[in-house]
Amino acid sequence: MLELHGISRATFDLIVASEVTSEAFYVKHYRHPEWPGEQSGVTGGIGYDFGQQSRAQILADWSGKIPDAMVKALAKCAGVTGAAAAPLARGLRDVVDVPWDAALDVFANHDVPRYLGMLFRACPGARELAPDCVGVLLSIVFNRGAGGFNSSAPRYAEMRQIKAAVAAGELARIPGLIRSMKRLWPNSKGLRVRRDDEAALFEHGLAASHPHEHAKLPTTPAPDDPDVVAHVQARLRELGYFEVGQVDGEPTAGGRTEAAILAFRNEHGLPLTTAIDDQLLTELGKAAPRQVAEARAYATVDDLRAGGSQTIALTDRAKRWAGNLFGGSTGLGGAGVLAWFTDRATQLSAAKDAVGGLGLTPAAIEAIAIAVAALVVVAGAGVLVWFVAHELEQRRVADYRAGKHA
């Protein structure tokens, strides 16, 4: 009997079917390693990507399951992904033959618990869900990786929102988010069907173990298309609405994207709603860049300091600290630093001549030289800190003038 590790048999079977279709199909087509394309590595067994694993992991997973010679050959695939994996896969077709029982054993007893661990670390709260729901999230992680739960890329907007929904207990949102991922694979029927099947199984899990959330499904709105949201975010930034934040395809309720949409609507006489509708998209397409007030366009460091800028306060402290190290001031410019170095070099030369006239031993002179050099290094560190702080200060002013910060 298979150990399911807390997921349902239905989701276990879904992953297996999505990866290799069936035992009969596996025996006919997947016993030998292949390269699926894109950024995959050599793949074998039930969706086991050898290129994504370490050599030690491959040895731990497959030793004793297939002959040692095959394991050693597959271990050479560790870390090799993309086009470089294609010739490796071709070279292994006559060397490696993984029977169904071995493939199923590795998947059930190695892959499932390992990927569940990744899921539970990346998506807190997933462990407490129904077996169907946990299994669906495992299927997504097995297919897309767990890193998507924390990635800021628009491509992973749904995974970030799934993580947030699990944490908030808003489980009724998740089936729609799973279906929304189909946008990523317009020409891959298999992946689109997989997402639909996962969404249906998640809903089944809600019905069985989370009835209150299941009851919300009919009234839960479909999620915004992350591609459209990312387009709106990028266009708002182009127009000078930098309060929108990063372009991540995620319109967090009450967040920066909604604030920027409201600001744009207000300035263009549109209904004050956070909705991304045809009217908003049309106006964004023809709008001119946001005008920056003259007082803002010509602002100085002093203006930002008077306005309570935390960045300027930080750079001021850094400059004062740096000035204490090299004896300069917070207003020291490039010419001043050059003068400082020239002055120190002159002082060191004079000190060397003076020490030479004292009749000290070479060892004593060397010790003094080392001490002086150490002082110069410390002072030089102060100069570096000053320059970094100055650069940050100038960037902050430039961003403020452009309208990027309040």
Protein Blocks (a to p, Z undefined) as FASTA:
>chain_A
ZZeehpafklmmmmmmmmnopamlmmmmmmpccdebjjbccdehjhiafklpcfklmmmm
mgokacfklmmmmmmmgopacjllmmmmmmmmmmpccdfklmmmmmmmmmmmmmmmmmmm
mmghjlmpcfklmmmmmmmmmmnopklmmccbfklmmmmmmmmmmmnopamlmmmmmmmm
mmmmmmlmklmmmmmmmmmmmmmmmmmmmmmlmmmmmmmccdddfklmmmmmmmmmmnop
amnopaehpacehiaklmmmmmmmmmnopacdfbdcfklmmmmmmpccddddfklmmccf
klmmmnopaklmmmmmmmmmmmmmnopafklcfklmmmmmmmmmmmmmmmmmmmmmnopa
fklmmmmmmmmmmmmmmmmmmmmmmmmmmmmmmmmmmmmmnopaZZ
